[in-house]
Amino acid sequence: MSPRPPVTFRTIEISDPRFEKEGLRHVTVKSPALGQRADLSVYVCEGAHHARRVPLVILLHGVYGSHWAWALKGGAHRTAARLCAAGTIPPMVLAMPSDGLWGDGSGYLSHRTQDFERWIMDEVPAAARLAAPCLSADAPVCIAGLSMGGFGALRLAAKHPGHFLAASGHSSATHLEQLRDYVEEPLATFTALEEDRSVLDTFLRQKHPFPRIRFDCGTEDPLLEFNRSLHRGLETAGIPHLYEEFAGGHEWPYWEKHLEQTLLFFAAAL
């Protein structure tokens, strides 16, 4: 993993273990990248405190969501606990951040006055290490997301290939333009650079080896054809990846079910 700049938080609040439920820890930091407080939920798999080089898995939510969505709408911590107990994935730490809570969704992009990309890339891993001391500074990092979070995960993995071991997207938006029907804010107000608007274009610009990449989409999902197009574009460019389709739509039951494929994919990459 390529080194990132050190992060110092002016303030950090971590939930009291006496009141945490199902091992979910909640963290609020004063984010330098955002100039405001920001939240993440953290889950540490059983055995991680005694394991060596525990991996960090960052899960990005979609529009309208926040740091609690992956756990309290998708049961991500339960899926990780079940797979870890079965020995099919190693002990790992899940970090589930808010996207920064801009508008209906920040796109995990660098805006004019707030850098939501840097929040995810630099500050979320730093905050996760403070909440889960079993994470080392050189811990392998994997990233995944759903819908807008899939856009963020795949784009960030393509833009910063040396930072991630693997990346996965579920029902991903593949271009910023696809958020138009989901967000109230005009897309022009996202102030994203043109080169950051397309997942495929981000892959095609990069000359360095990529992390392991997978993504999937439901056969009843309105974003299906966009995912198929991304798959064809990556194939044409000779960029290795795994693409899968399953029955289902753009909905939490689909994401809850298929997060398992992502965690198994990450375990294989480790």
Secondary structure, 3 states (H helix, E strand, C coil): CCCCCCCCCCCEEECCHHHCCCCEEEEEEEECCCCEEEEEEEEECCCHHHCCCCCEEEEECCCCCCCCHHHHCCCHHHHHHHHHHCCCCCCCEEEEECCCCCCCCCCCCECCCCEHHHHHHHHHHHHHHHHCCCCCCCCCEEEEEECHHHHHHHHHHHHCCCCCCEEEEECCCCEHHHHCCCCCCCHHHHCCCHHHCEHHHHHHHCCCCCCEEEEEEECCCCCHHHHHHHHHHHHHCCCCCEEEEECCCCCHHHHHHHHHHHHHHHHHHC
